[in-house]
Amino acid sequence: MDAPHLFATALALGAAAMFALWLVSLALRDASIVDVWWGPGFALIAGAAWRLGSGGDPGRRALASTLVALWGFRLGAYLAWRNFGRGEDPRYQAMRRHWGRRFPVASLFTVFGLQCALMWFVSLPVQAVHVSSGGKLGALDAAGAALALVGLFFETVGDLQLARFRGDPANRASVMDRGLWRYTRHPNYFGDCCVWWGLYAIAAATPLGVWTIASPIAMTFLLLRVSGVALLERSIGKRRPDYAQYAARTSAFVPWPPRRPA
């Protein structure tokens, strides 16, 4: 299958999965399930591209698909565990109140449809790997895999450290500033960014993949300005009185030694 047909098929598959998920959300009255699907949805697209694509180097195709699967299923499992029994996320509850009776249709386009489009666009480097041959695995692939593994480390360890911290009732109103969180306020988002720049580096070893640089740029923008750092920090200061002091000494994104008090 050539590139245009593969890209179109991946989009159609992602849309079909999201539509089915939307129907489930209506039955459960919980749009939060779309967040759990975010990671596995990428793995689905990568798996389909691996199955349908042709022309890419087998080693590179296996490397990219494996990294996406590790990232996607880990993230999905973590979010499913974290959200279990909590009900619908307050963000979607606010949207439900805003749209009223129109929320089911509105959520199809503004929640599920939007995430489908973003998922397809961000995953373009991985799709390109399966239809564009750039020769055997080389230094760029190794660098990309190393960067993606660094990202997986930050995400996994950061999430585990935060879960352990939150599990202690004594920390209910405290700020997590230990482990990786001592060096960056958002190790999970930093790790996410590393994963997708690493996957782009692997794709950039192919003639088509090098043109997909807008995908990791889009993911970075989302993490920094839309649904990640910016969204969380607008509310966390109200819930954590000591957060301002923590923010003053700790890097927002890229890990860095804490600043000394003035």
Order of alpha helices (4+ residues) and beta strands (2+ residues): alpha-alpha-alpha-alpha-alpha-alpha-alpha-alpha-alpha-alpha-alpha-alpha
